[in-house]
Amino acid sequence: MAAFDLPALPYAYDALDPYMSAETLEYHHDKHHNAYVTKGNELLEGLPHMGDTLEEVVINAHKQNQTGLFNNAGQHWNHRHFWNWMKPNGGGNRPGAVETAINESFGSFDAFRGKFIEAGVTQFGSGWAWLVMNADGKLEILKTANADNPLTHGKTALLGCDVWEHSYYIDYRNARPKYLEAFVDNLVNWDYVLELFEKGPIELAA
Ligand code: MN3
């Protein structure tokens, strides 16, 4: 694939205030995500062709134990989605198809909410909490460490929350549960979740 590029944030830096500050987004997007892009491109240049798409690069780097590339490509993939998983005035009502699938898989939205937050709180150290779709269309909660993501588990990410400290320490200090509650209740862009849900389980050719 061509080199990784840093996408612009889909909203202003202060658009998620007070749930995620401009200072957090400036550091998280301009410094952290940008570093994954820059380092990932350096590593890609030194390797044979790793795939035609970012997804293929992530999966092939994982399979070939190219840990440096995997960490940076995985985090690039995670963050490309993460910015879209939030929006100003987020949270709130879910589109009908997503609400139905959540109810069928977890019993209720509150049950999903509790499990998603718990996954993020109990992910020891850096990582991510996920709502994923399995190949059979059933939804489940997943948590992964560091750069790992649902691609390496053969699952389709519908929603992910970054629980690295760089995502919440400025605004919430050590209170990761408060950050996760604010993410679900006030930040989630459910329209983007619906978009991924409607695409259905991803085909992983690699
Ligand atoms: Mn991050």
py3Dmol code that shows the C-alpha trace and the ligand (Angstrom):
import py3Dmol

protein = """\
ATOM      1  CA  MET A   1       0.000   0.000   0.000  1.00  0.00           C
ATOM      2  CA  ALA A   2       0.947   3.620  -0.292  1.00  0.00           C
ATOM      3  CA  ALA A   3       2.255   5.325   2.821  1.00  0.00           C
ATOM      4  CA  PHE A   4       0.055   5.854   5.861  1.00  0.00           C
ATOM      5  CA  ASP A   5      -1.379   9.350   6.176  1.00  0.00           C
ATOM      6  CA  LEU A   6      -2.717  11.235   9.180  1.00  0.00           C
ATOM      7  CA  PRO A   7      -6.410  11.996   8.637  1.00  0.00           C
ATOM      8  CA  ALA A   8      -7.734  15.359   9.820  1.00  0.00           C
ATOM      9  CA  LEU A   9     -10.002  15.208  12.850  1.00  0.00           C
ATOM     10  CA  PRO A  10     -13.648  15.140  11.671  1.00  0.00           C
ATOM     11  CA  TYR A  11     -14.496  18.030  14.087  1.00  0.00           C
ATOM     12  CA  ALA A  12     -12.801  21.009  15.725  1.00  0.00           C
ATOM     13  CA  TYR A  13     -10.301  20.355  18.518  1.00  0.00           C
ATOM     14  CA  ASP A  14     -12.648  21.891  21.096  1.00  0.00           C
ATOM     15  CA  ALA A  15     -15.805  20.204  19.720  1.00  0.00           C
ATOM     16  CA  LEU A  16     -15.869  17.406  22.319  1.00  0.00           C
ATOM     17  CA  ASP A  17     -15.417  19.694  25.305  1.00  0.00           C
ATOM     18  CA  PRO A  18     -16.045  19.170  28.244  1.00  0.00           C
ATOM     19  CA  TYR A  19     -15.896  15.364  27.790  1.00  0.00           C
ATOM     20  CA  MET A  20     -12.608  15.427  25.866  1.00  0.00           C
ATOM     21  CA  SER A  21     -10.629  18.653  25.830  1.00  0.00           C
ATOM     22  CA  ALA A  22      -8.873  20.392  22.955  1.00  0.00           C
ATOM     23  CA  GLU A  23      -5.593  19.829  24.798  1.00  0.00           C
ATOM     24  CA  THR A  24      -6.190  16.069  24.841  1.00  0.00           C
ATOM     25  CA  LEU A  25      -7.103  15.997  21.147  1.00  0.00           C
ATOM     26  CA  GLU A  26      -4.117  18.149  20.180  1.00  0.00           C
ATOM     27  CA  TYR A  27      -1.729  15.755  21.911  1.00  0.00           C
ATOM     28  CA  HIS A  28      -3.599  12.585  21.014  1.00  0.00           C
ATOM     29  CA  HIS A  29      -4.126  13.344  17.320  1.00  0.00           C
ATOM     30  CA  ASP A  30      -1.229  15.650  16.438  1.00  0.00           C
ATOM     31  CA  LYS A  31       1.448  13.918  18.533  1.00  0.00           C
ATOM     32  CA  HIS A  32       0.458  10.317  19.316  1.00  0.00           C
ATOM     33  CA  HIS A  33      -1.441   9.346  16.164  1.00  0.00           C
ATOM     34  CA  ASN A  34       1.033  11.286  14.033  1.00  0.00           C
ATOM     35  CA  ALA A  35       3.922   9.365  15.611  1.00  0.00           C
ATOM     36  CA  TYR A  36       2.285   6.030  14.660  1.00  0.00           C
ATOM     37  CA  VAL A  37       1.951   7.264  11.068  1.00  0.00           C
ATOM     38  CA  THR A  38       5.539   8.531  10.862  1.00  0.00           C
ATOM     39  CA  LYS A  39       7.113   5.497  12.526  1.00  0.00           C
ATOM     40  CA  GLY A  40       4.878   3.112  10.590  1.00  0.00           C
ATOM     41  CA  ASN A  41       5.997   4.642   7.297  1.00  0.00           C
ATOM     42  CA  GLU A  42       9.667   4.361   8.280  1.00  0.00           C
ATOM     43  CA  LEU A  43       9.201   0.672   9.069  1.00  0.00           C
ATOM     44  CA  LEU A  44       7.147  -0.018   5.906  1.00  0.00           C
ATOM     45  CA  GLU A  45       9.965   1.364   3.753  1.00  0.00           C
ATOM     46  CA  GLY A  46      12.408  -1.188   5.104  1.00  0.00           C
ATOM     47  CA  LEU A  47      10.194  -4.235   4.491  1.00  0.00           C
ATOM     48  CA  PRO A  48       8.959  -6.150   1.446  1.00  0.00           C
ATOM     49  CA  HIS A  49       5.361  -5.449   0.345  1.00  0.00           C
ATOM     50  CA  MET A  50       3.182  -6.035   3.409  1.00  0.00           C
ATOM     51  CA  GLY A  51      -0.249  -5.730   1.785  1.00  0.00           C
ATOM     52  CA  ASP A  52      -2.504  -3.615  -0.398  1.00  0.00           C
ATOM     53  CA  THR A  53      -4.680  -2.219   2.378  1.00  0.00           C
ATOM     54  CA  LEU A  54      -4.072  -1.035   5.930  1.00  0.00           C
ATOM     55  CA  GLU A  55      -6.032  -4.059   7.188  1.00  0.00           C
ATOM     56  CA  GLU A  56      -3.729  -6.420   5.275  1.00  0.00           C
ATOM     57  CA  VAL A  57      -0.643  -4.653   6.625  1.00  0.00           C
ATOM     58  CA  VAL A  58      -1.935  -5.000  10.197  1.00  0.00           C
ATOM     59  CA  ILE A  59      -2.742  -8.707   9.786  1.00  0.00           C
ATOM     60  CA  ASN A  60       0.442  -9.577   7.905  1.00  0.00           C
ATOM     61  CA  ALA A  61       2.642  -7.704  10.393  1.00  0.00           C
ATOM     62  CA  HIS A  62       0.917  -9.660  13.174  1.00  0.00           C
ATOM     63  CA  LYS A  63       1.362 -13.021  11.404  1.00  0.00           C
ATOM     64  CA  GLN A  64       5.012 -12.338  10.582  1.00  0.00           C
ATOM     65  CA  ASN A  65       5.853 -11.113  14.085  1.00  0.00           C
ATOM     66  CA  GLN A  66       6.889  -7.706  12.738  1.00  0.00           C
ATOM     67  CA  THR A  67       6.153  -6.238  16.146  1.00  0.00           C
ATOM     68  CA  GLY A  68       7.272  -2.681  15.439  1.00  0.00           C
ATOM     69  CA  LEU A  69       5.202  -2.423  12.281  1.00  0.00           C
ATOM     70  CA  PHE A  70       2.252  -4.165  13.912  1.00  0.00           C
ATOM     71  CA  ASN A  71       2.244  -1.732  16.838  1.00  0.00           C
ATOM     72  CA  ASN A  72       2.291   1.336  14.606  1.00  0.00           C
ATOM     73  CA  ALA A  73      -0.017   0.040  11.846  1.00  0.00           C
ATOM     74  CA  GLY A  74      -2.447  -1.343  14.433  1.00  0.00           C
ATOM     75  CA  GLN A  75      -2.561   1.942  16.294  1.00  0.00           C
ATOM     76  CA  HIS A  76      -2.982   3.826  13.005  1.00  0.00           C
ATOM     77  CA  TRP A  77      -5.991   1.630  12.157  1.00  0.00           C
ATOM     78  CA  ASN A  78      -7.407   1.965  15.685  1.00  0.00           C
ATOM     79  CA  HIS A  79      -7.115   5.757  15.732  1.00  0.00           C
ATOM     80  CA  ARG A  80      -8.478   6.245  12.195  1.00  0.00           C
ATOM     81  CA  HIS A  81     -11.690   4.707  13.521  1.00  0.00           C
ATOM     82  CA  PHE A  82     -11.499   6.209  17.011  1.00  0.00           C
ATOM     83  CA  TRP A  83     -11.868   9.808  15.793  1.00  0.00           C
ATOM     84  CA  ASN A  84     -15.018   8.756  13.922  1.00  0.00           C
ATOM     85  CA  TRP A  85     -16.397   6.847  16.896  1.00  0.00           C
ATOM     86  CA  MET A  86     -16.888  10.197  18.650  1.00  0.00           C
ATOM     87  CA  LYS A  87     -18.852  13.321  17.767  1.00  0.00           C
ATOM     88  CA  PRO A  88     -20.099  16.476  19.482  1.00  0.00           C
ATOM     89  CA  ASN A  89     -23.357  15.755  21.349  1.00  0.00           C
ATOM     90  CA  GLY A  90     -22.684  12.046  21.005  1.00  0.00           C
ATOM     91  CA  GLY A  91     -24.139   9.202  23.022  1.00  0.00           C
ATOM     92  CA  GLY A  92     -27.908   9.206  23.251  1.00  0.00           C
ATOM     93  CA  ASN A  93     -30.275   7.105  21.196  1.00  0.00           C
ATOM     94  CA  ARG A  94     -29.008   4.311  18.984  1.00  0.00           C
ATOM     95  CA  PRO A  95     -30.233   3.758  15.427  1.00  0.00           C
ATOM     96  CA  GLY A  96     -32.900   1.034  15.435  1.00  0.00           C
ATOM     97  CA  ALA A  97     -30.842  -1.730  13.812  1.00  0.00           C
ATOM     98  CA  VAL A  98     -27.962  -1.237  16.262  1.00  0.00           C
ATOM     99  CA  GLU A  99     -30.303  -1.047  19.253  1.00  0.00           C
ATOM    100  CA  THR A 100     -31.988  -4.299  18.202  1.00  0.00           C
ATOM    101  CA  ALA A 101     -28.667  -6.124  17.734  1.00  0.00           C
ATOM    102  CA  ILE A 102     -27.401  -4.875  21.118  1.00  0.00           C
ATOM    103  CA  ASN A 103     -30.601  -6.008  22.834  1.00  0.00           C
ATOM    104  CA  GLU A 104     -30.441  -9.429  21.165  1.00  0.00           C
ATOM    105  CA  SER A 105     -26.785  -9.956  22.121  1.00  0.00           C
ATOM    106  CA  PHE A 106     -26.660  -8.431  25.610  1.00  0.00           C
ATOM    107  CA  GLY A 107     -30.274  -8.350  26.811  1.00  0.00           C
ATOM    108  CA  SER A 108     -30.437  -4.565  27.118  1.00  0.00           C
ATOM    109  CA  PHE A 109     -28.482  -1.417  26.344  1.00  0.00           C
ATOM    110  CA  ASP A 110     -27.659  -1.004  30.045  1.00  0.00           C
ATOM    111  CA  ALA A 111     -26.188  -4.516  30.123  1.00  0.00           C
ATOM    112  CA  PHE A 112     -24.053  -3.692  27.069  1.00  0.00           C
ATOM    113  CA  ARG A 113     -23.006  -0.372  28.632  1.00  0.00           C
ATOM    114  CA  GLY A 114     -21.918  -2.087  31.849  1.00  0.00           C
ATOM    115  CA  LYS A 115     -19.914  -4.760  30.036  1.00  0.00           C
ATOM    116  CA  PHE A 116     -18.228  -2.305  27.669  1.00  0.00           C
ATOM    117  CA  ILE A 117     -17.166  -0.024  30.527  1.00  0.00           C
ATOM    118  CA  GLU A 118     -16.020  -3.012  32.582  1.00  0.00           C
ATOM    119  CA  ALA A 119     -13.859  -4.230  29.686  1.00  0.00           C
ATOM    120  CA  GLY A 120     -12.169  -0.840  29.489  1.00  0.00           C
ATOM    121  CA  VAL A 121     -11.695  -0.551  33.238  1.00  0.00           C
ATOM    122  CA  THR A 122     -10.253  -4.067  33.573  1.00  0.00           C
ATOM    123  CA  GLN A 123      -7.893  -3.874  30.585  1.00  0.00           C
ATOM    124  CA  PHE A 124      -4.652  -3.907  32.604  1.00  0.00           C
ATOM    125  CA  GLY A 125      -2.322  -1.220  31.278  1.00  0.00           C
ATOM    126  CA  SER A 126      -2.741   0.268  27.814  1.00  0.00           C
ATOM    127  CA  GLY A 127      -5.248  -1.034  25.295  1.00  0.00           C
ATOM    128  CA  TRP A 128      -8.750  -0.848  23.920  1.00  0.00           C
ATOM    129  CA  ALA A 129     -12.333  -1.862  24.749  1.00  0.00           C
ATOM    130  CA  TRP A 130     -14.435  -3.026  21.797  1.00  0.00           C
ATOM    131  CA  LEU A 131     -17.922  -3.846  20.613  1.00  0.00           C
ATOM    132  CA  VAL A 132     -17.356  -6.383  17.828  1.00  0.00           C
ATOM    133  CA  MET A 133     -19.361  -8.430  15.352  1.00  0.00           C
ATOM    134  CA  ASN A 134     -18.496 -12.085  14.840  1.00  0.00           C
ATOM    135  CA  ALA A 135     -18.669 -13.886  11.493  1.00  0.00           C
ATOM    136  CA  ASP A 136     -22.194 -15.096  12.401  1.00  0.00           C
ATOM    137  CA  GLY A 137     -23.351 -11.520  13.014  1.00  0.00           C
ATOM    138  CA  LYS A 138     -23.535 -11.861  16.813  1.00  0.00           C
ATOM    139  CA  LEU A 139     -22.120  -8.992  18.861  1.00  0.00           C
ATOM    140  CA  GLU A 140     -19.728  -9.294  21.781  1.00  0.00           C
ATOM    141  CA  ILE A 141     -17.387  -7.267  23.981  1.00  0.00           C
ATOM    142  CA  LEU A 142     -13.642  -7.635  23.587  1.00  0.00           C
ATOM    143  CA  LYS A 143     -10.638  -6.005  25.218  1.00  0.00           C
ATOM    144  CA  THR A 144      -7.155  -5.940  23.741  1.00  0.00           C
ATOM    145  CA  ALA A 145      -3.720  -4.808  24.939  1.00  0.00           C
ATOM    146  CA  ASN A 146      -1.595  -2.060  23.432  1.00  0.00           C
ATOM    147  CA  ALA A 147      -2.071  -1.897  19.612  1.00  0.00           C
ATOM    148  CA  ASP A 148      -3.988  -5.161  19.256  1.00  0.00           C
ATOM    149  CA  ASN A 149      -7.445  -4.940  17.718  1.00  0.00           C
ATOM    150  CA  PRO A 150     -10.340  -7.117  16.491  1.00  0.00           C
ATOM    151  CA  LEU A 151      -8.696  -7.679  13.076  1.00  0.00           C
ATOM    152  CA  THR A 152      -6.198 -10.145  14.553  1.00  0.00           C
ATOM    153  CA  HIS A 153      -9.073 -12.015  16.239  1.00  0.00           C
ATOM    154  CA  GLY A 154     -11.063 -12.347  12.990  1.00  0.00           C
ATOM    155  CA  LYS A 155     -13.746 -10.013  14.317  1.00  0.00           C
ATOM    156  CA  THR A 156     -15.301  -6.822  12.976  1.00  0.00           C
ATOM    157  CA  ALA A 157     -14.986  -3.704  15.130  1.00  0.00           C
ATOM    158  CA  LEU A 158     -18.216  -1.723  15.520  1.00  0.00           C
ATOM    159  CA  LEU A 159     -17.033   0.535  18.370  1.00  0.00           C
ATOM    160  CA  GLY A 160     -13.728   0.973  20.176  1.00  0.00           C
ATOM    161  CA  CYS A 161     -12.536   3.097  23.079  1.00  0.00           C
ATOM    162  CA  ASP A 162      -8.877   3.955  23.577  1.00  0.00           C
ATOM    163  CA  VAL A 163      -7.934   3.300  27.220  1.00  0.00           C
ATOM    164  CA  TRP A 164      -4.288   4.313  26.913  1.00  0.00           C
ATOM    165  CA  GLU A 165      -3.617   7.001  29.524  1.00  0.00           C
ATOM    166  CA  HIS A 166      -2.865   9.523  26.749  1.00  0.00           C
ATOM    167  CA  SER A 167      -6.593   9.393  25.901  1.00  0.00           C
ATOM    168  CA  TYR A 168      -7.867  10.498  29.308  1.00  0.00           C
ATOM    169  CA  TYR A 169      -5.172  11.571  31.758  1.00  0.00           C
ATOM    170  CA  ILE A 170      -5.376  15.308  31.028  1.00  0.00           C
ATOM    171  CA  ASP A 171      -9.169  15.386  31.496  1.00  0.00           C
ATOM    172  CA  TYR A 172      -9.806  12.601  34.011  1.00  0.00           C
ATOM    173  CA  ARG A 173      -6.388  11.928  35.592  1.00  0.00           C
ATOM    174  CA  ASN A 174      -6.515   8.338  36.880  1.00  0.00           C
ATOM    175  CA  ALA A 175     -10.321   8.047  36.754  1.00  0.00           C
ATOM    176  CA  ARG A 176     -10.572   5.670  33.789  1.00  0.00           C
ATOM    177  CA  PRO A 177     -14.146   4.613  34.723  1.00  0.00           C
ATOM    178  CA  LYS A 178     -15.353   8.248  34.516  1.00  0.00           C
ATOM    179  CA  TYR A 179     -13.742   8.582  31.082  1.00  0.00           C
ATOM    180  CA  LEU A 180     -15.422   5.395  29.844  1.00  0.00           C
ATOM    181  CA  GLU A 181     -18.809   6.521  31.176  1.00  0.00           C
ATOM    182  CA  ALA A 182     -18.442   9.885  29.424  1.00  0.00           C
ATOM    183  CA  PHE A 183     -17.383   8.112  26.227  1.00  0.00           C
ATOM    184  CA  VAL A 184     -20.488   5.901  26.132  1.00  0.00           C
ATOM    185  CA  ASP A 185     -22.954   8.505  27.414  1.00  0.00           C
ATOM    186  CA  ASN A 186     -21.735  11.691  25.713  1.00  0.00           C
ATOM    187  CA  LEU A 187     -19.256  10.984  22.918  1.00  0.00           C
ATOM    188  CA  VAL A 188     -20.182   7.876  20.898  1.00  0.00           C
ATOM    189  CA  ASN A 189     -21.108   8.517  17.275  1.00  0.00           C
ATOM    190  CA  TRP A 190     -23.742   5.795  16.846  1.00  0.00           C
ATOM    191  CA  ASP A 191     -24.216   6.725  13.178  1.00  0.00           C
ATOM    192  CA  TYR A 192     -20.667   5.528  12.504  1.00  0.00           C
ATOM    193  CA  VAL A 193     -21.376   2.343  14.468  1.00  0.00           C
ATOM    194  CA  LEU A 194     -24.432   1.815  12.226  1.00  0.00           C
ATOM    195  CA  GLU A 195     -22.300   2.343   9.115  1.00  0.00           C
ATOM    196  CA  LEU A 196     -19.906  -0.431  10.200  1.00  0.00           C
ATOM    197  CA  PHE A 197     -22.805  -2.643  11.342  1.00  0.00           C
ATOM    198  CA  GLU A 198     -24.495  -2.346   7.940  1.00  0.00           C
ATOM    199  CA  LYS A 199     -21.277  -3.355   6.146  1.00  0.00           C
ATOM    200  CA  GLY A 200     -21.487  -6.617   8.097  1.00  0.00           C
ATOM    201  CA  PRO A 201     -18.632  -8.948   9.067  1.00  0.00           C
ATOM    202  CA  ILE A 202     -15.402  -8.019   7.266  1.00  0.00           C
ATOM    203  CA  GLU A 203     -13.781 -10.414   4.809  1.00  0.00           C
ATOM    204  CA  LEU A 204     -10.192 -10.980   5.863  1.00  0.00           C
ATOM    205  CA  ALA A 205      -8.402 -12.208   2.761  1.00  0.00           C
ATOM    206  CA  ALA A 206      -4.900 -11.899   4.152  1.00  0.00           C
TER     207      ALA A 206
END
"""
ligand_1 = """\
1
MN3
Mn -4.453 6.640 21.505
"""
view = py3Dmol.view(width=600, height=400)
view.addModel(protein, "pdb")
view.setStyle({"model": 0}, {"cartoon": {"style": "trace"}})
view.addModel(ligand_1, "xyz")
view.setStyle({"model": 1}, {"stick": {}})
view.zoomTo()
view.show()
